[in-house]
Amino acid sequence: MNPNIIEIAYIVAAALFILGIKGLSKPKTAVRGNQLAASGMLVAIVVTLLNSSVVSYEWIVAGAIVGAIIGATLAVKIQMTAMPQLIAALNGFGGGASLAVAAAEFIKSQPASGTLAQLTDHAVGGGMGTFAMIATGAAVFIGAVTLTGSFVAFAKLQELIGGQPKGFPGMKAVTAILLIGSISIIGYLTVDPTQTQLFWVMVAAAFIMGILLVMPIGGADMPVVIALLNSYSGIAAAAAGFVMGNSVLIIAGSLVGASGIILTQIMCKAMNRSLTNVLFGVMAEAGEAMDADEVYAGKVKASSPEEVAMLLETARRVVIVPGFGLAMAQAQHAVRDLGDSLEARGIEVEYAIHPVAGRMPGHMNVLLAEAEVPYDKLKEMDDINPTFEQTDVVIVIGANDVTNPMAREDKGSPIYGMPILNVDKAKTVVVVKRSLSAGFAGLPNPLFAKDNTLMLFGDGKTAILELTKSLSD
């Protein structure tokens, strides 16, 4: 195919990517936006495969078949509760792909004799030029950090390892040494690209650095980490695009990297974190451990679906706060039915959405959209917080950390300063939860012991279904 036609097709693909992202900014246009972006990727892939530089289609076809089978299986089998860890894994695979592409280009650039004399700034004689080496180093380093960091995040979300921050004395110093050392190696390789041993040392350092960056981050901060790793995967892809000389890969990677950074900044604001701390893996450090028995100390009041139904019967305004407990119980449809039942009685119903509720950005929005809850009833934290004092009943379903008053009141708490949903200001708070166990941040929640709080113990879906039935009776 004519190279000019390829570039024009890449421009069309890039335009579809941009229109797709624009569509994703609104729920009503999100499906169309996703389709536009997918169409752009299809155009880019087809045109790339028609490029005369492709020397073997056998491996490409084999990879496409294997990937399609894995992707289709995941799409059909994956539960919404596992979506955060799937996103983390996909970010890791994206970084790993960029790492593999850039490393392959580096290996291919090595001259048979391995002498520096054969290399020039313009890669004459089979070598890699200065700019190409910098791009390769960036793609490999960021890709490797993304790969291992994403799988540590996956392990935390899957609870293969604990969600608590983990580390050792001097971890920050080791991370800084690995960063400086990796940058120094990339700089040296621009002068002498034949030092393949140093290249692999840098890869190993980046792998270790990815682990060290995510291990000290607590489970409550995972939504921020996922957004950041998404950005890293985009930056790695853009760098790989420079290595390959592929304009559409540069554009797509830049879009993902930029949108990921913007989303990370939004998440940081929601978590009261600084972007600098996130970039270097410095997240909320734990204060003194708080004894749950001391917090609750016989103050917790258990209730029943019948008692809560009587409260709801006389309410005029009800706010439902979804959290990861709702996702675990797959209670979104039951919650929608409860909301419909309340509205049929003339009760105003809204849903309070914390930006980091669940374990990935937008987790609750996706769940409630799946249950066809009208999007105009989903209220963001800044909009809903001033209205809690005029709310008769708040129903909290597993949203532990994002309703924890310790974020406002306890300066020694690791979540202190994080904006929360001020549900405790409502007249009555009903917390639907299996037990008094701590949330992903590992902290007790003084909300459970407040005078205006009732605990409705049980599985989220079962409890809501029983509550709806009691209300109907």
URWO-V139479 format. One record per residue. N is the residue number from 1. NEAR is the number of other C-alpha atoms within 10 Angstrom. D_FIRST is the distance of its C-alpha to the first C-alpha in whole Angstrom. Layout:
n->N near->NEAR d_first->D_FIRST
n->N near->NEAR d_first->D_FIRST
This chain:
n->1 near->11 d_first->0
n->2 near->9 d_first->4
n->3 near->10 d_first->6
n->4 near->9 d_first->8
n->5 near->11 d_first->7
n->6 near->19 d_first->7
n->7 near->17 d_first->10
n->8 near->12 d_first->12
n->9 near->19 d_first->11
n->10 near->24 d_first->13
n->11 near->17 d_first->16
n->12 near->16 d_first->16
n->13 near->26 d_first->17
n->14 near->24 d_first->19
n->15 near->15 d_first->21
n->16 near->22 d_first->21
n->17 near->26 d_first->23
n->18 near->18 d_first->25
n->19 near->17 d_first->26
n->20 near->23 d_first->27
n->21 near->18 d_first->29
n->22 near->15 d_first->31
n->23 near->20 d_first->31
n->24 near->17 d_first->33
n->25 near->11 d_first->35
n->26 near->12 d_first->37
n->27 near->15 d_first->39
n->28 near->11 d_first->38
n->29 near->13 d_first->34
n->30 near->16 d_first->34
n->31 near->13 d_first->32
n->32 near->15 d_first->30
n->33 near->23 d_first->29
n->34 near->19 d_first->28
n->35 near->15 d_first->26
n->36 near->21 d_first->24
n->37 near->23 d_first->23
n->38 near->16 d_first->22
n->39 near->17 d_first->20
n->40 near->25 d_first->18
n->41 near->20 d_first->18
n->42 near->13 d_first->17
n->43 near->18 d_first->14
n->44 near->21 d_first->13
n->45 near->14 d_first->14
n->46 near->12 d_first->11
n->47 near->18 d_first->8
n->48 near->19 d_first->10
n->49 near->14 d_first->10
n->50 near->12 d_first->6
n->51 near->13 d_first->6
n->52 near->10 d_first->7
n->53 near->8 d_first->10
n->54 near->10 d_first->11
n->55 near->8 d_first->14
n->56 near->8 d_first->16
n->57 near->10 d_first->16
n->58 near->9 d_first->20
n->59 near->9 d_first->21
n->60 near->11 d_first->18
n->61 near->11 d_first->20
n->62 near->11 d_first->23
n->63 near->12 d_first->23
n->64 near->12 d_first->22
n->65 near->12 d_first->24
n->66 near->10 d_first->27
n->67 near->12 d_first->26
n->68 near->12 d_first->26
n->69 near->12 d_first->29
n->70 near->11 d_first->31
n->71 near->12 d_first->30
n->72 near->11 d_first->31
n->73 near->11 d_first->34
n->74 near->12 d_first->35
n->75 near->10 d_first->34
n->76 near->8 d_first->37
n->77 near->9 d_first->39
n->78 near->12 d_first->39
n->79 near->13 d_first->42
n->80 near->15 d_first->42
n->81 near->20 d_first->45
n->82 near->15 d_first->42
n->83 near->16 d_first->40
n->84 near->22 d_first->40
n->85 near->24 d_first->40
n->86 near->20 d_first->37
n->87 near->19 d_first->35
n->88 near->29 d_first->37
n->89 near->23 d_first->35
n->90 near->19 d_first->32
n->91 near->28 d_first->32
n->92 near->27 d_first->33
n->93 near->20 d_first->30
n->94 near->23 d_first->28
n->95 near->31 d_first->30
n->96 near->24 d_first->30
n->97 near->21 d_first->26
n->98 near->31 d_first->25
n->99 near->29 d_first->28
n->100 near->17 d_first->26
n->101 near->19 d_first->23
n->102 near->30 d_first->25
n->103 near->21 d_first->27
n->104 near->12 d_first->25
n->105 near->17 d_first->23
n->106 near->22 d_first->27
n->107 near->14 d_first->28
n->108 near->13 d_first->25
n->109 near->21 d_first->26
n->110 near->20 d_first->29
n->111 near->17 d_first->30
n->112 near->11 d_first->32
n->113 near->9 d_first->35
n->114 near->15 d_first->35
n->115 near->14 d_first->36
n->116 near->14 d_first->36
n->117 near->10 d_first->36
n->118 near->16 d_first->32
n->119 near->22 d_first->31
n->120 near->16 d_first->30
n->121 near->14 d_first->30
n->122 near->13 d_first->26
n->123 near->16 d_first->26
n->124 near->12 d_first->26
n->125 near->14 d_first->27
n->126 near->15 d_first->25
n->127 near->28 d_first->27
n->128 near->29 d_first->27
n->129 near->20 d_first->27
n->130 near->19 d_first->30
n->131 near->15 d_first->28
n->132 near->24 d_first->25
n->133 near->28 d_first->29
n->134 near->20 d_first->30
n->135 near->22 d_first->27
n->136 near->29 d_first->27
n->137 near->30 d_first->31
n->138 near->25 d_first->31
n->139 near->33 d_first->28
n->140 near->33 d_first->30
n->141 near->30 d_first->34
n->142 near->26 d_first->33
n->143 near->37 d_first->31
n->144 near->33 d_first->34
n->145 near->31 d_first->36
n->146 near->37 d_first->35
n->147 near->30 d_first->34
n->148 near->25 d_first->38
n->149 near->30 d_first->39
n->150 near->32 d_first->38
n->151 near->22 d_first->39
n->152 near->24 d_first->43
n->153 near->30 d_first->42
n->154 near->25 d_first->41
n->155 near->17 d_first->45
n->156 near->23 d_first->47
n->157 near->23 d_first->45
n->158 near->16 d_first->46
n->159 near->13 d_first->49
n->160 near->10 d_first->49
n->161 near->14 d_first->50
n->162 near->16 d_first->52
n->163 near->24 d_first->51
n->164 near->18 d_first->54
n->165 near->19 d_first->53
n->166 near->14 d_first->53
n->167 near->14 d_first->53
n->168 near->8 d_first->56
n->169 near->7 d_first->57
n->170 near->9 d_first->55
n->171 near->14 d_first->52
n->172 near->17 d_first->51
n->173 near->10 d_first->52
n->174 near->14 d_first->50
n->175 near->21 d_first->47
n->176 near->14 d_first->47
n->177 near->14 d_first->47
n->178 near->20 d_first->44
n->179 near->17 d_first->42
n->180 near->11 d_first->44
n->181 near->16 d_first->43
n->182 near->24 d_first->40
n->183 near->17 d_first->39
n->184 near->12 d_first->41
n->185 near->19 d_first->39
n->186 near->23 d_first->36
n->187 near->16 d_first->37
n->188 near->15 d_first->38
n->189 near->20 d_first->35
n->190 near->19 d_first->34
n->191 near->17 d_first->36
n->192 near->20 d_first->36
n->193 near->25 d_first->33
n->194 near->23 d_first->34
n->195 near->16 d_first->37
n->196 near->15 d_first->35
n->197 near->8 d_first->39
n->198 near->16 d_first->39
n->199 near->23 d_first->35
n->200 near->14 d_first->37
n->201 near->14 d_first->40
n->202 near->24 d_first->38
n->203 near->21 d_first->36
n->204 near->16 d_first->39
n->205 near->20 d_first->41
n->206 near->27 d_first->38
n->207 near->22 d_first->39
n->208 near->18 d_first->43
n->209 near->24 d_first->42
n->210 near->24 d_first->40
n->211 near->21 d_first->43
n->212 near->25 d_first->46
n->213 near->25 d_first->44
n->214 near->29 d_first->44
n->215 near->21 d_first->48
n->216 near->21 d_first->50
n->217 near->25 d_first->49
n->218 near->24 d_first->51
n->219 near->22 d_first->50
n->220 near->25 d_first->50
n->221 near->24 d_first->48
n->222 near->26 d_first->45
n->223 near->26 d_first->43
n->224 near->28 d_first->43
n->225 near->30 d_first->41
n->226 near->27 d_first->39
n->227 near->26 d_first->38
n->228 near->27 d_first->38
n->229 near->32 d_first->36
n->230 near->28 d_first->33
n->231 near->26 d_first->33
n->232 near->29 d_first->33
n->233 near->34 d_first->30
n->234 near->33 d_first->28
n->235 near->27 d_first->29
n->236 near->34 d_first->28
n->237 near->33 d_first->24
n->238 near->28 d_first->24
n->239 near->29 d_first->25
n->240 near->31 d_first->23
n->241 near->25 d_first->20
n->242 near->20 d_first->21
n->243 near->26 d_first->22
n->244 near->17 d_first->18
n->245 near->12 d_first->17
n->246 near->15 d_first->15
n->247 near->16 d_first->16
n->248 near->25 d_first->16
n->249 near->22 d_first->19
n->250 near->22 d_first->21
n->251 near->22 d_first->21
n->252 near->22 d_first->22
n->253 near->23 d_first->24
n->254 near->21 d_first->26
n->255 near->20 d_first->27
n->256 near->22 d_first->28
n->257 near->24 d_first->30
n->258 near->17 d_first->31
n->259 near->18 d_first->32
n->260 near->23 d_first->34
n->261 near->20 d_first->36
n->262 near->15 d_first->37
n->263 near->20 d_first->38
n->264 near->26 d_first->40
n->265 near->19 d_first->42
n->266 near->19 d_first->43
n->267 near->24 d_first->44
n->268 near->24 d_first->46
n->269 near->16 d_first->48
n->270 near->19 d_first->49
n->271 near->24 d_first->50
n->272 near->15 d_first->52
n->273 near->21 d_first->50
n->274 near->15 d_first->48
n->275 near->20 d_first->44
n->276 near->11 d_first->46
n->277 near->12 d_first->47
n->278 near->21 d_first->45
n->279 near->14 d_first->42
n->280 near->14 d_first->45
n->281 near->19 d_first->46
n->282 near->17 d_first->49
n->283 near->23 d_first->50
n->284 near->23 d_first->53
n->285 near->15 d_first->56
n->286 near->16 d_first->59
n->287 near->13 d_first->62
n->288 near->9 d_first->65
n->289 near->12 d_first->65
n->290 near->13 d_first->67
n->291 near->11 d_first->69
n->292 near->15 d_first->68
n->293 near->10 d_first->71
n->294 near->11 d_first->73
n->295 near->16 d_first->70
n->296 near->18 d_first->71
n->297 near->10 d_first->75
n->298 near->9 d_first->76
n->299 near->15 d_first->74
n->300 near->18 d_first->72
n->301 near->15 d_first->73
n->302 near->13 d_first->71
n->303 near->16 d_first->71
n->304 near->16 d_first->70
n->305 near->19 d_first->68
n->306 near->16 d_first->71
n->307 near->14 d_first->72
n->308 near->22 d_first->69
n->309 near->19 d_first->68
n->310 near->13 d_first->72
n->311 near->15 d_first->70
n->312 near->20 d_first->67
n->313 near->13 d_first->70
n->314 near->12 d_first->71
n->315 near->17 d_first->68
n->316 near->17 d_first->67
n->317 near->20 d_first->63
n->318 near->25 d_first->62
n->319 near->26 d_first->59
n->320 near->23 d_first->57
n->321 near->26 d_first->55
n->322 near->29 d_first->52
n->323 near->25 d_first->52
n->324 near->22 d_first->50
n->325 near->23 d_first->53
n->326 near->29 d_first->52
n->327 near->25 d_first->49
n->328 near->18 d_first->50
n->329 near->16 d_first->53
n->330 near->18 d_first->50
n->331 near->24 d_first->52
n->332 near->25 d_first->50
n->333 near->20 d_first->51
n->334 near->22 d_first->55
n->335 near->24 d_first->54
n->336 near->18 d_first->53
n->337 near->17 d_first->56
n->338 near->22 d_first->58
n->339 near->21 d_first->57
n->340 near->16 d_first->57
n->341 near->17 d_first->61
n->342 near->22 d_first->62
n->343 near->15 d_first->60
n->344 near->10 d_first->62
n->345 near->13 d_first->65
n->346 near->12 d_first->64
n->347 near->18 d_first->63
n->348 near->16 d_first->61
n->349 near->21 d_first->58
n->350 near->20 d_first->55
n->351 near->26 d_first->53
n->352 near->27 d_first->53
n->353 near->27 d_first->50
n->354 near->27 d_first->50
n->355 near->24 d_first->47
n->356 near->25 d_first->47
n->357 near->26 d_first->49
n->358 near->30 d_first->47
n->359 near->26 d_first->45
n->360 near->24 d_first->42
n->361 near->23 d_first->41
n->362 near->15 d_first->42
n->363 near->24 d_first->43
n->364 near->27 d_first->46
n->365 near->21 d_first->44
n->366 near->14 d_first->41
n->367 near->20 d_first->44
n->368 near->22 d_first->46
n->369 near->15 d_first->43
n->370 near->12 d_first->43
n->371 near->16 d_first->47
n->372 near->12 d_first->46
n->373 near->21 d_first->48
n->374 near->12 d_first->48
n->375 near->14 d_first->46
n->376 near->9 d_first->48
n->377 near->14 d_first->51
n->378 near->22 d_first->49
n->379 near->17 d_first->51
n->380 near->14 d_first->50
n->381 near->18 d_first->52
n->382 near->15 d_first->53
n->383 near->11 d_first->54
n->384 near->19 d_first->56
n->385 near->17 d_first->58
n->386 near->13 d_first->60
n->387 near->15 d_first->61
n->388 near->21 d_first->62
n->389 near->13 d_first->66
n->390 near->13 d_first->66
n->391 near->21 d_first->64
n->392 near->19 d_first->67
n->393 near->26 d_first->65
n->394 near->27 d_first->62
n->395 near->25 d_first->60
n->396 near->25 d_first->59
n->397 near->28 d_first->57
n->398 near->26 d_first->56
n->399 near->24 d_first->55
n->400 near->28 d_first->57
n->401 near->27 d_first->56
n->402 near->28 d_first->54
n->403 near->23 d_first->58
n->404 near->26 d_first->60
n->405 near->21 d_first->63
n->406 near->22 d_first->63
n->407 near->21 d_first->60
n->408 near->15 d_first->62
n->409 near->11 d_first->65
n->410 near->13 d_first->65
n->411 near->12 d_first->64
n->412 near->15 d_first->64
n->413 near->19 d_first->61
n->414 near->22 d_first->58
n->415 near->29 d_first->57
n->416 near->20 d_first->59
n->417 near->17 d_first->57
n->418 near->21 d_first->55
n->419 near->21 d_first->55
n->420 near->25 d_first->56
n->421 near->24 d_first->57
n->422 near->19 d_first->60
n->423 near->30 d_first->61
n->424 near->21 d_first->65
n->425 near->18 d_first->66
n->426 near->20 d_first->66
n->427 near->16 d_first->69
n->428 near->21 d_first->68
n->429 near->27 d_first->65
n->430 near->23 d_first->65
n->431 near->24 d_first->62
n->432 near->25 d_first->61
n->433 near->21 d_first->61
n->434 near->16 d_first->61
n->435 near->11 d_first->64
n->436 near->15 d_first->64
n->437 near->13 d_first->62
n->438 near->13 d_first->60
n->439 near->20 d_first->56
n->440 near->22 d_first->53
n->441 near->20 d_first->55
n->442 near->20 d_first->58
n->443 near->21 d_first->60
n->444 near->23 d_first->63
n->445 near->23 d_first->63
n->446 near->18 d_first->66
n->447 near->22 d_first->65
n->448 near->24 d_first->66
n->449 near->17 d_first->70
n->450 near->16 d_first->70
n->451 near->14 d_first->73
n->452 near->16 d_first->71
n->453 near->25 d_first->68
n->454 near->23 d_first->69
n->455 near->23 d_first->67
n->456 near->26 d_first->66
n->457 near->18 d_first->65
n->458 near->14 d_first->63
n->459 near->21 d_first->59
n->460 near->26 d_first->57
n->461 near->22 d_first->56
n->462 near->13 d_first->60
n->463 near->21 d_first->62
n->464 near->26 d_first->60
n->465 near->19 d_first->60
n->466 near->17 d_first->64
n->467 near->24 d_first->64
n->468 near->23 d_first->63
n->469 near->15 d_first->65
n->470 near->16 d_first->68
n->471 near->20 d_first->67
n->472 near->12 d_first->67
n->473 near->8 d_first->70
